[in-house]
């Protein structure tokens, strides 16, 4: 087993973040602050010496990953399975707008990983599509590569869900894993003699 540490890094601040709008699959852009956050976090990630750097194909993640890759000296691999939760009719709306049109739905969504916004996908579905990325990394890095660390640059909701999935948490406990700030990360690790992932850091970083 070569993959020993997995770092899940959220993208920098976007125009949607700055205006309080839900993003989902909307291809929002990093703000100047978002690029500055990426520049700050990049050397921190570089110190981990990642062997692989994989990003969501959405621009906010890919642009963050490009800054990080430059500091790490590795290339960015793009994988659409790392996209944020598709939020259907909620995408581009603020929470008050959603609450006005779908009263109580935000609270249900936050508490039930099986529930999906209208026209969107559930957190269970997000974890189902993103987990194979980690499985494939595991297989690819089983050749004894010098570094045992991989970095995935993705999105807050996807990261929270994937952490729950990799830790094999009961679904009813998933809401206990909260949000993660812009350009902050979650870190999971495991011992050489045991395949189980352990959470060793959450919402780590200097930005967000």
N, C-alpha and C positions, 0 to 999 in steps of 0.2 A: 504494500500500500504506500503510494508516494504522496498523494494529495493529503496533506496533514492540516492545512489551514485554508479557510475560505473566507474572503472578505467581501461583503456586500455593500457597495458604496452608492449612496443616493446622489443624483445629479445636483448641480448648483441651482440657485434661485432662477425662476423663470418669470416671464411677463404674467402668466396665469397665477403663479404664487404671489406675486406682488399685488395683484388685484383681487385675491381671494377666490379665484375661480377653479372649479374642478377640471382636471386635465384629462385623465384617462388616456385615450389614444390620440387626442388632439396633439398635433406636433408643435408644441409651444417652443419659444426661443429662450435661451439664457439671457438674462439681463447683464449689464456691466458688473453688477454685484455678483451674479452667478459665475461669471468668468473669473472674477477676483477670488471667490471662494475656491474654485477649482485650482487656481494657482497656489493658494495656501495649502490645500490638502495634498497636492501632488507630491511634494517632497516627503510628506509623512508616509504616503503609500509606497514611495520608492524605497524607503528604509526597510520595508518588508520583503523586498527583492522578489516580486512575483514572477513566476515563470509564464503565466498566461493572463491576459487581460481581455475580457469579453464584455461587450456592451449591448444593451438594447439598441434597436435600430432607430428609435425616436431621437430627434435631433438634440434634445436637451441632455440626454444621456451620452450620445455619441460625441458631442462637443466637449462634455466634461471628460470623457474617456481620452479624447485626443490630447488634452492638457496633461492628464496623468501619464499617458503613454510616453510623452516626450521626456518626462522626468525619470521614468522607469527604464527607458531604453528598450521597450518591447512594442510590438505592433498591436493595434486594436483589432479584435475579431468581432464581427457584428452578428447578433442572433436575435431575431424578432420574438423569440419565445420569452425573452426577458422584458417584454413590454409591460407597462402598467396595466392594471385592471381596466377592461373596457367598461366605461360607465354609462354607455347607452345615451338615453335622453338627458342625463345629468351633465354630460360633458359641456364645458363652457359656462355653466351656471354657478352662481354662488350658493352657499348653504341656505341663506334666507330665501332665495328664489326657489330652491328645491323644497324647502319646508312649506312654502306658500302653496305650491302646486301639489305636492305629495306629503300632506301632514303626517308626521310621525315616521316616515320612511327612512330618514337618515338614522334614527335611533335603532330601528330594526336592522338595517344594513351593518351598523357598527357592532351589533351583538350576535348576528347570525351569519357565520361564514358560508352557509348554503344559500343565502338570499342574494339575489342579483338585482341591480337597478333595472328599470324598464329598458329593454333592448340591450342590456349589458351582460356581464359575466360575474359569477360569484368568486369569492376568494378561493374556494375549493377548486374551481376550474383554473384559476391562475396558477395555483400550486401544481396542479396536474400537468400543465403545459411547461412549467419552468423547471421542475425537478429533473427531467431527463438531461438538461444542460449539465447539471452537476454529475449525474451518472456517467455521461459521456466524458467529462473531464477526468473523472476517476479512472476510467478505462485508459484514456490517452496518456495519463501521467503515471501509469503503472510500470513504465519502462525504466524507472530509476533516475528520473531527471534530478538535477542538482537541487533545484528549488522545490519546496513542497507547498508553495502558496499560489493560489489563484485569486484573482479579483474580478468580480462581476459588477459592472456599473449599471445601475437600474433605477428603480422608482420606489417611493416609500411604501405604498400598499403591497407591491410585489415582494419587497424585501421582508416586510413583517410576516406575510403569509409563508414565504419560503423558509424563514427561520422556524416557524411553527411546524411546517412539514418535515424539515430535516431533523428537528428534535423529537419527532414522533409524538407531539403533544396531542392530547385528546381535543377533538374539534371544539368542544364546549369551552375549552380553556384558551382558545386562540385570541379572543378579545383582550386578554391580559397583556399581550404584547402590543405596546403602543406605537405611536408614530416615530419617525426618525427625521432629524433636521437636514436641511440642504447641505450636501457635501460632508455628511457624517456617515458612519458606517457601523455595520454589525460584523462581528468576527466569530466564527465557529472553528473549533479545532478538535482533533482526535489523536489518541495515542497510536503508536505504531502497532501495538498488539491488540487493538480493539477498534472496530469500525464505527462505533457510535459517535455521532457528533455531540459536542458540548458547546454551549454558549459561553464565550470568554470575554465578550464585550458587546455593548449595544449603545447606539447613539454616541459613538466615540468620535472625537475630533474637536477642532477649534472653531468651526463655523456652524451656523444654523441657529 
